[in-house]
């Protein structure tokens, strides 16, 4: 998925996404491939879509007009699903990113996966679990906002004295109260990823965590990377593993 030729279609439900996070959204998708198709759906005649008008040109997003034929309802979801099927059968992309918190896209995500293509979702933490688990990867939009907080706090962190090796990584205090790490999922992923030396490669562990829970994200718990999250756990410790001059850290029980 990290290859330059891995093309992803971003389909945005304008009624269920946040315009202020569009830059962070595209950067998130870019971790997995190149966003070659970028479309946003909505009724552009309504004031609700005004927040998008200043950003879509800046980020090369193609607006798709869909009128509301019935009061209180819109045709955005059906239009996105139809377009997704057209793109799917055109064989022009290797994966999709569905940006919405609406459970109506659960079937679409399942259909894309059945075709053997990569599918990720981006939506709020209130997104129904059925849609979340239908994706290979699901990123909560609140975690994209956390990225902004981390960047803003960076200069303050750098001004402090350097932590000792024994000091555990700290969470970003300004980001609010974070939930406790679900140790059950960590332990299960570790058991699956462990090798003969009773160590688990952290990159492999990360993939396993996503397979168990598509929404697993260290940012949910206040850590920028998985390695930082794992280093904070008392039950485990990080082991350096250099290969050809590069560090590929592993995790093991204390």
Secondary structure, 3 states (H helix, E strand, C coil): CCCCCCEEEEEEECCCCCHHHHHHHHHHHHCCCEEEEEEEEECCCCHHHHHHCCCCCCCCCEEEECCCCCCCCCCHHHHHHHHHHHHHHHCCCCEEEEECCCHHHHHHHHHHHHCCCEEEEEECCCCCHHHHHHCCEEEEHHHHHHHHHHHHHHHHHHHCCCCCCCCCCCCCHHHCCCCCCCHHHHHHHHHHHCCCCCEEEHHHHHHHHHHHCCCCCHHHHCCCCHHHHHHCCCCEEEECCEECCEECCEEEEC
